[in-house]
C-alpha cells in the first residue's frame, strides 16, 4: 500500500476519460455563462469560475441549457474544471474516495494529507447555501501561497 491509499484509490482509465470529457464540457459551459479569454491559464479559469458561480448564485440558470438540465450537472462540470486547474498547477492528484459521508472524485495533495471534495463543495454552495460565495479563487490563492497546511496525520478536507 502506498501513502494515501487508505483514503481512496487511483482513477480507472474510464474515469480519467470521463474527467477529461467533463472538463472540456465544463469549460464550454463556463463560456456560455461568462466571457472567456482566448488564452486560458489555470488562474484565469479559476477567476472565470468565480465570476460564473457568483452570477449563478445571484441570477440562477434557466434550464434546460443545452444538455444541462439541473444544477447538479453544472456543479459537476465546474468542480471538475476547478479540480483540474489545481491538479495541473499544484501537482495534486485525482482519487476516488469513500470516507465518512463522502463518496466520489476528490483531489488529494501531493503529500496525501489534504483533499478537496469538489462535487460536495460546489453543490452545497450552488444549491443549499447560496448566501455564501463560492471561494474557489480564495482556495486557489491559498494553495499558491502554500498557507493551508495544518498537519495532524489525517486527511483534512479544505473548504
SVG drawing of the C-alpha trace seen along z (x, -y; Angstrom):
<svg xmlns="http://www.w3.org/2000/svg" viewBox="-35 -38 39 40">
<polyline fill="none" stroke="black" stroke-width="0.4" points="0.0,0.0 1.4,-3.4 1.0,-6.5 -2.6,-7.8 -4.2,-4.6 -6.2,-4.4 -8.0,-7.5 -9.0,-6.4 -8.0,-4.7 -6.5,-5.9 -8.9,-6.6 -9.6,-3.9 -8.8,-4.7 -12.5,-5.1 -12.8,-7.5 -9.9,-9.5 -11.6,-9.7 -14.8,-10.8 -12.9,-13.5 -11.5,-14.8 -14.8,-14.9 -16.4,-16.6 -13.6,-19.2 -14.0,-20.1 -17.8,-20.4 -17.3,-22.4 -15.1,-25.0 -17.6,-25.2 -20.4,-25.7 -18.3,-28.4 -18.1,-30.2 -21.9,-30.3 -22.2,-32.0 -19.3,-34.4 -17.0,-35.8 -13.8,-33.8 -10.4,-35.0 -8.8,-33.3 -5.8,-32.1 -6.9,-30.3 -4.4,-29.7 -5.4,-27.8 -5.7,-31.1 -7.9,-32.7 -10.1,-29.6 -10.5,-29.9 -11.3,-33.6 -13.9,-32.9 -15.4,-30.1 -15.7,-32.6 -17.5,-35.1 -19.8,-32.4 -20.7,-30.9 -21.3,-34.4 -23.6,-35.1 -25.5,-31.8 -25.9,-32.4 -27.4,-35.8 -29.4,-35.1 -29.9,-31.4 -30.0,-29.4 -32.9,-28.8 -32.9,-25.1 -32.6,-23.3 -29.3,-24.8 -28.1,-22.7 -27.5,-19.2 -27.6,-20.6 -30.9,-20.0 -30.2,-20.8 -27.7,-22.4 -26.1,-19.0 -24.9,-18.9 -23.5,-22.4 -21.7,-21.9 -20.2,-18.6 -18.7,-20.3 -17.5,-23.3 -16.0,-21.1 -14.0,-19.1 -12.7,-22.3 -11.6,-23.7 -10.1,-20.4 -8.1,-20.0 -6.7,-23.5 -5.4,-22.6 -4.1,-19.2 -2.3,-21.0 -1.0,-23.9 -0.1,-22.4 0.5,-18.7 -2.4,-17.4 -3.9,-14.1 -7.4,-12.8 -8.7,-9.9 -11.9,-8.2 -12.6,-8.5 -15.0,-6.6 -14.7,-8.2 -17.4,-9.1 -20.3,-10.6 -18.2,-11.4 -18.2,-9.2 -16.7,-10.4 -13.9,-12.1 -11.6,-14.1 -8.3,-15.9 -5.6,-15.0 -2.5,-17.0 1.0,-15.7 1.7,-14.6 -1.7,-12.9 -2.7,-14.8 -5.3,-17.2 -8.2,-16.8 -11.0,-18.8 -14.3,-17.1 -15.2,-19.3 -18.6,-17.9 -19.8,-18.3 -18.4,-21.7 -19.8,-23.2 -23.2,-21.5 -23.6,-22.8 -22.7,-26.3 -24.7,-26.4 -27.9,-24.8 -28.1,-24.7 -26.1,-27.6 -26.3,-30.4 -25.8,-33.1 -22.1,-32.5 -20.0,-33.0 -18.1,-30.1 -14.5,-30.7 -12.7,-28.8 -10.4,-31.7 -9.6,-32.0 -8.8,-28.3 -6.6,-28.6 -4.7,-31.5 -4.1,-29.7 -2.7,-26.8 -0.5,-29.2 0.9,-30.7 1.1,-27.2 -0.7,-28.5 -3.3,-25.9 -1.4,-23.3 -2.2,-22.1 -0.5,-18.7 -2.4,-16.2 -1.8,-12.9 -5.4,-12.7 -6.7,-13.6 -8.1,-17.1 -10.7,-18.4 -10.2,-22.0 -13.3,-24.2"/>
</svg>
